[in-house]
Every structure is written in structure tokens, then in C-alpha cells.
């Protein structure tokens, strides 16, 4: 996922934090992120454009990172993870995750569990 974004600047971590929080709440939009950063949506968009960064690429990257962490570190059902990330259907989340990770969420979770088991045994 990182291939779609460029580093912004020191304020980048605050932007990513706001996007991640809103993505997890399922309510992320340019307008809500701008409001949390105390700038206008147009200013936020202009700053991102100046750095060659697409807002929705940042959102997708955050959703992927959250989904991957939840799949690896929790027992939440895949449908619940998708719902928490704002997907209205399990299929929509599954298609998005497959696009991000190159495999279905269930396959990703199985691989995570296998890696964790191997590292504990080593």
C-alpha cells in the first residue's frame, strides 16, 4: 500500500492519525479530516496535491493497515472488521482487502496465525 503515497512532512503523522481514527469509525471524508485538522477542505486538498498525494490513497492505506492489524491481532469476525471500516457489505470489504493485500482476508488471517505460531516455536 505504501507505494501509492509519498511522505508529506512532519505533520503527516497527525494527518494519518486523524484518517486512521475516522476510518476505524467508518466516517472518513475529506471534509471531516479537514475539520479535525482545523483547515478548510480546499486547503487540505491543495496541500496534498502539492505533494502529489491522493487523499483517498491515504484512506485506503489506513484501512488496509487497520484491517491487517485486526485480522492478525484479534478474533473479530471478518464481517465485523469490514463493518468497523465503513463497508456496508462483507463482499465490498473482501474485494477491497483482496485488492490491497493480494489475497482474501481469511487467507491473510491464516497466514498471520501461521507466522505467529512459527515465531513462537522458534
C-alpha positions in Angstrom: 0.0 0.0 0.0 2.8 2.5 0.7 3.6 2.6 -3.0 0.6 4.9 -3.5 1.7 7.6 -1.2 4.6 9.9 -0.6 5.8 11.3 2.7 4.1 14.6 3.4 6.2 16.3 6.1 6.3 16.2 9.9 2.5 17.0 10.1 1.9 13.8 8.1 1.7 11.7 11.2 -1.2 13.9 12.5 -3.0 13.6 9.2 -2.5 9.8 9.1 -3.7 9.6 12.8 -6.9 11.5 12.0 -7.6 9.5 8.9 -7.0 6.2 10.8 -9.3 7.2 13.6 -12.0 8.3 11.2 -11.5 5.2 9.0 -11.9 3.0 12.0 -15.1 4.8 12.9 -16.3 4.4 9.3 -16.9 8.1 8.9 -13.8 9.3 6.9 -14.2 12.1 4.3 -12.1 15.0 3.2 -14.4 17.3 5.0 -14.2 15.6 8.3 -10.5 15.2 8.2 -10.1 18.9 7.3 -12.3 19.8 10.2 -10.2 17.8 12.6 -7.1 19.4 11.3 -8.7 22.9 11.5 -8.2 23.7 7.8 -10.7 24.0 5.0 -11.3 21.0 2.8 -9.9 23.0 -0.2 -6.7 23.9 1.8 -6.2 20.2 2.7 -6.7 19.1 -0.9 -4.4 21.8 -2.2 -1.6 20.8 0.3 -2.0 17.1 -0.7 -2.0 17.9 -4.4 1.2 20.0 -4.0 2.9 16.9 -2.6 1.4 14.6 -5.2 -0.6 12.7 -2.6 -4.1 11.4 -3.2 -6.4 11.7 -0.2 -8.3 8.5 -1.0 -5.0 6.6 -1.3 -4.2 7.7 2.2 -7.6 6.5 3.3 -7.2 3.2 1.6 -3.7 2.7 3.1 -5.1 3.4 6.5 -8.0 1.0 6.0 -5.6 -1.7 4.9 -3.2 -1.2 7.9 -6.1 -1.3 10.3 -7.7 -4.3 8.7 -4.4 -6.2 8.6 -3.8 -5.5 12.3 -7.3 -6.5 13.3 -7.0 -9.7 11.2 -3.7 -10.6 12.8 -4.2 -9.4 16.4 -7.9 -10.1 17.1 -10.5 -12.7 16.8 -13.1 -10.3 15.3 -15.1 -11.8 12.5 -14.1 -10.6 9.1 -17.6 -9.1 8.6 -17.2 -7.1 11.8 -13.8 -5.7 10.7 -15.3 -4.7 7.4 -18.3 -3.0 9.2 -15.9 -1.1 11.5 -14.1 0.2 8.5 -17.3 1.5 6.9 -18.1 -1.2 4.4 -21.8 -1.9 4.1 -21.4 -5.4 2.8 -18.9 -8.2 3.7 -18.3 -8.6 -0.1 -17.2 -5.0 -0.5 -14.7 -5.3 2.3 -13.4 -8.6 1.0 -12.9 -7.2 -2.5 -11.1 -4.2 -1.2 -8.9 -6.2 1.1 -8.0 -8.6 -1.8 -7.1 -5.6 -3.9 -4.8 -4.3 -1.1 -3.2 -7.5 0.1 -3.4 -9.7 -3.0 -5.4 -12.4 -1.0 -8.7 -12.8 0.8 -9.0 -11.6 4.4 -9.4 -15.2 5.6 -6.2 -16.3 3.8 -4.3 -13.3 5.2 -5.5 -14.2 8.7 -4.5 -17.8 8.3 -1.0 -16.8 7.1 -0.7 -14.4 10.1 -1.6 -17.1 12.6 0.9 -19.5 10.9 3.7 -16.8 11.1 3.0 -16.1 14.7 3.0 -19.8 15.6 6.3 -20.3 13.8 7.9 -17.4 15.6 6.7 -18.6 19.0 8.2 -22.1 18.3 11.5 -20.7 17.0 
